Amino acid sequence: MSQHTFIIDESDCPKGPSAYAAVEINLRDFIDLGQFPIHELGNPKRQALIDHAREGLEAFGCAHIPNFLTTAAVETMRAEAMRIIDKARPADAKINPYLTADDDSLPQDHPKRTFTKRTSSFINSDELEANSLLRKIYDSDVMVHFISECLNVGPIYRWADPLGRNPYSVMHNGDYFPWHFDGNDFTVSLLVQESESGGDFEYCPNIRTAERENFDGVKAVLQGERDSVKVLKLREGDLQIFRGRYSLHRVTPTKGSRPRIIALPTYVTDPYHVNRPHHAKAFYGRAMPIHVERERTRLDGLTD
């Protein structure tokens, strides 16, 4: 994937008032506010970040801001993930891109009948430590507003799903997260540890829409077609904003003794929405009462 480099003019920028509460999460715990003044609505640097993100989403279906997290924040989040990594629920199951059961009424080569083994793990959101920096990042109103403006979508909400709202994804040596669509609207990724090799993020931007599943296009990718595939090699501290409900995506197999760890704070346009029970079981190992109580047909009607 061709990428344009994001550069902010380092000249002095006027300081504007924050639009947020005086008592709020300390943003300096995780970002350099001189470089990324996401709290100052009138700051040209903030607008440049938003413009850059929107351009990336429009051109590539994905926004990428390198070095968004400070080195100290990356180290803090990595340390937390490693302390609780034994709580990661390892997957050992075959999934199709929609995380649904097999449907033998369809042709054998239909995307719904194409199953691939997934071996990556999640440290579910309810396993995070009480003072987790990932929790603070996710709970920051400033971050919610900033992500909303980058997406040019609003209002957006923190996800009500208690397991998937802000987990860590963990991939050990040889793990693979095959092609799939997300059940939520969009995901923010913050890489906190790279694998020694592999672990590339690959995606097909907007391969389906709310009105069109495009099973033929999905099938072509599953069978090895690469023309529509973009590749993004994330680095530690990078921020990625991605519309995973409409873009088929995967993470290539990782190699080496160092696990790939990525934080996935997730936002939605429907504050009531959570994963369907089968989706929660496939990703997070279990379904909770809320997944059953709130199961309902999606407004877009897409398969998931």
PEHUCOR-V195722 format. One record per residue. OMEGA is omega in whole degrees, -180 to 180 (none if undefined). Layout:
BEGIN
OMEGA
OMEGA
END
This chain:
BEGIN
175
-178
174
-177
-180
-180
176
176
-177
177
-177
178
179
-179
179
-180
172
178
-171
-175
179
177
-176
180
-178
-178
-179
175
-176
177
174
-176
173
180
-176
-176
-173
-179
-175
-172
-177
-175
180
178
178
180
177
177
-179
179
179
-180
-180
177
179
179
179
-175
-171
-176
-172
175
-175
177
-178
172
-179
177
174
177
179
179
177
-180
179
-179
177
-179
177
-178
-180
178
-176
-175
178
178
179
-180
-179
177
174
-174
176
180
167
-176
-175
-180
179
178
179
179
-174
173
-179
176
-176
-177
177
180
179
-179
179
-175
-179
-178
175
-177
179
-175
171
162
-172
-174
-178
177
-178
180
-176
-178
-177
175
176
175
-179
178
-178
-176
-179
175
179
179
180
-180
-180
179
179
-180
176
179
-172
180
177
-2
170
-174
168
-175
180
-177
-174
-180
-171
-173
180
-178
163
169
-176
176
177
-179
177
-180
-177
174
-171
-178
179
168
176
176
179
-173
-178
-176
172
180
176
-176
-179
173
176
168
-178
172
-176
179
178
177
179
-176
178
-172
174
180
172
178
179
-178
-171
-180
-179
180
180
179
178
180
-180
179
179
180
172
178
-175
-175
-176
-174
172
-178
178
176
180
175
-178
-178
-178
173
175
174
-166
176
-171
178
-176
-177
175
-177
179
170
-176
-177
178
179
176
-175
-178
-178
171
-178
-179
177
-174
174
-167
-176
-176
175
-180
-175
-180
-170
167
176
168
-176
-178
179
178
179
-178
-176
-167
172
180
172
180
-180
-179
179
178
-177
-174
179
179
180
177
179
-178
177
-179
177
170
none
END
